[in-house]
Every structure is written in structure tokens, then in C-alpha cells.
Amino acid sequence: MSRILKPVCARNVEYVHQVVARYFIDEHEFRIVEYNLGNAFTGNIDILAADTVSLFLVTINRADFAGALLRSLTGYRWFCENRDFLRRVYPPEDVNIDLPVELIILSEEFPPEIPSVLGEVCSVPLRLYRYRLFGQEEDPDIFVEEICSEGTVDHGPSRDLDALRKELAIEPAGLSDEDIRDFLKAMKV
């Protein structure tokens, strides 16, 4: 007989951060640098993680997506404004603070069309993950799925597509932006 797990809302925020961190360690081989970096007034990063090529500023949405998005963006601003300080706190052998930064937002729900909206307005790479907690509130299990990676965020027709048109000399072919995006998606570029 199989057991049916019911979705739960974990009350212990620190535990949710640890479960999410374990997911990124196991699935993406991230190294967790710090939890709860910054502060609620000037910018907060739930999890600062790194791999060999990027730093990841992870925001975990537990209430409303708009609030999480604002926390993510202010956390990014705080990080950029405090890079010199962070270089002194974290030695280069622990983490390279000068690596390119990517934002990650985990949420149980996302507004419709949010990947394309964020692609239009964000200049920093962004990944969106949907998560669900199942089991017991005291010790939940997590299910995570990536719904939008940096490579699939629609950055609009003015970014990269114009350069690609020129590079491939496809202007005379009359391909629309959507045709080019479909082609790139099919090629997994």
C-alpha cells in the first residue's frame, strides 16, 4: 500500500532553509556559504550559495510572491553595495565574492507569465523554482522543480535576438522573435 503525503506548511523557517539548502547541495552541487545574510531593512539573502562559476542569492517565498521578489531584488542590491565588506569576511579560498551572481526564487506559486515579465525587467540572471512541502509540519519532505532557468527567461526582443539575427544574417528571412525563440528552445541553446 502506498502512503499519500499531504501538503503542509512548515512553521520552522530555519528548517525550511536547511531542507532547501540540502536540495541545492544534492541536486546542483552548490556549496552553502551563509544563511540569512543582510537584514530586513536594507536587504536580506535567505541563502548565499556558490558553485565553481557563480554565486547564488536564494530567496524562499513563504507568503506572497511580490514580497519575495522585492526581498530578492533588495538582497541583490545589498550584496552589490557590500561586496568589499564581504570580500573581507569571506576569504577567497572559501568563496570568490567576485563570481557572477544569479538570483534564485523558490515559491509554492507564481503569477502567470512571471518568467517573461521578469525577463523583460531583470538584467541579472534569474531562476525560478516551485517547491512543495509534504508530510509532517515538524519534519516535512520537499519536492522542487525548476520552472524557469536563466537560459529560458525571455529577455525580450531587444536582447540577444538582434545580435543573433546579425550574426546569422537571418534578417532577410523574416523570422519573428517567437520563431527564433522556438528554434533556440528546440536547439536548447
C-alpha positions as CSV (number, residue, x, y, z in Angstrom):
1,M,0.0,0.0,0.0
2,S,1.4,3.4,-0.9
3,R,1.4,6.3,1.5
4,I,-0.2,9.5,0.4
5,L,1.6,12.6,1.6
6,K,-0.4,15.7,2.2
7,P,1.0,19.2,1.5
8,V,2.0,21.0,4.7
9,C,3.1,24.5,5.7
10,A,6.2,24.2,7.9
11,R,6.3,26.6,10.8
12,N,10.0,26.4,11.4
13,V,11.6,28.8,8.8
14,E,15.1,27.7,9.6
15,Y,14.2,24.1,8.9
16,V,12.8,25.0,5.5
17,H,16.0,26.9,4.7
18,Q,18.0,23.8,5.6
19,V,15.8,21.5,3.5
20,V,16.1,23.8,0.5
21,A,19.8,24.1,1.0
22,R,20.1,20.3,1.1
23,Y,18.2,20.2,-2.2
24,F,20.7,22.6,-3.9
25,I,23.7,20.7,-2.4
26,D,22.4,17.3,-3.6
27,E,20.9,18.2,-7.0
28,H,23.2,21.1,-8.1
29,E,26.3,20.6,-6.1
30,F,26.1,24.1,-4.6
31,R,28.2,24.9,-1.5
32,I,26.2,26.8,1.1
33,V,28.2,29.9,2.2
34,E,25.7,31.6,4.6
35,Y,22.1,31.7,5.8
36,N,20.2,34.9,6.4
37,L,22.8,37.4,5.2
38,G,21.9,41.1,5.5
39,N,18.9,42.4,7.2
40,A,15.2,43.1,6.6
41,F,15.7,46.9,6.3
42,T,18.4,47.1,3.7
43,G,18.3,43.7,2.0
44,N,18.2,40.1,3.0
45,I,19.5,36.9,1.4
46,D,18.0,33.7,2.7
47,I,20.8,31.5,1.4
48,L,24.1,32.5,-0.2
49,A,25.4,29.6,-2.2
50,A,28.2,29.0,-4.7
51,D,29.5,26.6,-7.3
52,T,32.7,26.9,-9.3
53,V,31.4,29.6,-11.7
54,S,28.6,31.5,-9.9
55,L,27.2,32.9,-6.7
56,F,23.6,32.3,-6.0
57,L,21.4,34.6,-3.9
58,V,18.4,32.4,-2.9
59,T,15.1,33.7,-1.7
60,I,12.4,31.4,-0.3
61,N,8.9,32.7,-0.6
62,R,6.7,31.7,2.3
63,A,3.9,34.2,1.9
64,D,3.4,36.3,-1.2
65,F,5.4,36.3,-4.4
66,A,5.6,40.1,-4.7
67,G,7.2,40.3,-1.3
68,A,9.7,37.6,-2.1
69,L,10.6,39.3,-5.4
70,L,11.2,42.5,-3.6
71,R,13.3,40.7,-1.0
72,S,15.3,39.1,-3.8
73,L,16.0,42.4,-5.5
74,T,16.8,44.3,-2.4
75,G,19.0,41.4,-1.3
76,Y,20.9,41.7,-4.6
77,R,21.3,45.4,-4.2
78,W,22.6,44.9,-0.6
79,F,25.0,42.3,-1.9
80,C,26.4,44.6,-4.6
81,E,26.7,47.5,-2.2
82,N,28.6,45.3,0.3
83,R,30.9,43.3,-1.9
84,D,34.0,45.0,-0.4
85,F,32.9,44.1,3.1
86,L,32.0,40.5,2.0
87,R,35.5,40.1,0.5
88,R,37.0,40.8,3.9
89,V,34.5,38.5,5.7
90,Y,34.9,35.5,3.4
91,P,38.5,34.6,2.4
92,P,39.0,33.9,-1.4
93,E,39.8,30.2,-0.5
94,D,36.3,29.9,1.0
95,V,34.3,31.7,-1.7
96,N,35.1,34.1,-4.6
97,I,32.7,37.0,-4.0
98,D,33.6,38.4,-7.4
99,L,31.9,35.5,-9.3
100,P,28.9,36.4,-11.4
101,V,25.7,36.5,-9.4
102,E,22.4,34.7,-10.2
103,L,19.2,35.2,-8.3
104,I,17.0,32.2,-7.3
105,I,13.5,32.4,-6.1
106,L,11.6,29.4,-4.6
107,S,7.9,29.7,-4.3
108,E,4.9,27.5,-3.9
109,E,3.0,29.5,-6.5
110,F,4.0,32.0,-9.2
111,P,1.8,34.6,-11.0
112,P,1.0,33.8,-14.6
113,E,3.6,35.0,-17.2
114,I,6.1,35.9,-14.5
115,P,9.1,34.4,-16.3
116,S,8.6,36.6,-19.3
117,V,7.8,39.7,-17.2
118,L,11.0,39.2,-15.2
119,G,12.9,38.6,-18.4
120,E,11.9,42.0,-19.6
121,V,12.9,43.9,-16.5
122,C,15.8,42.0,-14.9
123,S,19.3,42.4,-16.0
124,V,20.7,39.8,-13.6
125,P,20.2,36.1,-14.4
126,L,17.3,34.6,-12.5
127,R,16.0,31.1,-11.9
128,L,12.5,30.3,-10.6
129,Y,11.7,27.1,-8.6
130,R,8.4,25.8,-7.4
131,Y,8.5,23.8,-4.2
132,R,6.0,21.8,-2.1
133,L,6.4,20.5,1.4
134,F,4.8,17.2,2.2
135,G,4.5,15.0,5.3
136,Q,4.5,16.5,8.8
137,E,4.9,20.1,9.8
138,E,7.7,19.2,12.2
139,D,9.7,17.3,9.6
140,P,8.5,17.9,6.1
141,D,9.8,16.4,2.9
142,I,10.4,18.8,-0.1
143,F,9.7,18.5,-3.8
144,V,11.3,21.1,-6.0
145,E,11.0,21.7,-9.7
146,E,12.7,24.3,-11.8
147,I,10.1,26.3,-13.8
148,C,12.4,28.8,-15.3
149,S,16.2,28.8,-15.6
150,E,18.3,31.8,-16.6
151,G,18.6,30.3,-20.1
152,T,14.8,30.2,-20.5
153,V,13.9,33.6,-19.2
154,D,12.5,35.6,-22.0
155,H,14.7,38.7,-22.1
156,G,12.6,40.3,-24.9
157,P,13.3,41.0,-28.5
158,S,15.9,43.7,-27.9
159,R,18.3,41.4,-26.1
160,D,20.4,38.8,-27.8
161,L,17.9,38.2,-30.6
162,D,19.0,41.3,-32.6
163,A,22.6,40.2,-32.2
164,L,21.7,36.6,-33.3
165,R,19.9,38.0,-36.3
166,K,23.0,39.9,-37.4
167,E,25.4,37.1,-36.6
168,L,23.4,34.5,-38.6
169,A,22.3,37.0,-41.3
170,I,18.6,35.9,-40.9
171,E,17.0,39.4,-41.2
172,P,16.1,38.8,-44.9
173,A,14.4,35.5,-43.9
174,G,11.7,37.5,-42.0
175,L,11.7,35.3,-38.9
176,S,9.7,36.6,-35.9
177,D,11.1,36.8,-32.4
178,E,8.9,33.9,-31.5
179,D,10.2,31.8,-34.4
180,I,13.8,32.4,-33.2
181,R,12.9,31.6,-29.6
182,D,11.2,28.4,-30.7
183,F,14.3,27.5,-32.7
184,L,16.6,28.2,-29.8
185,K,14.4,26.2,-27.4
186,A,14.5,23.3,-29.8
187,M,18.3,23.6,-30.1
188,K,18.5,24.0,-26.3
189,V,20.8,27.0,-26.7
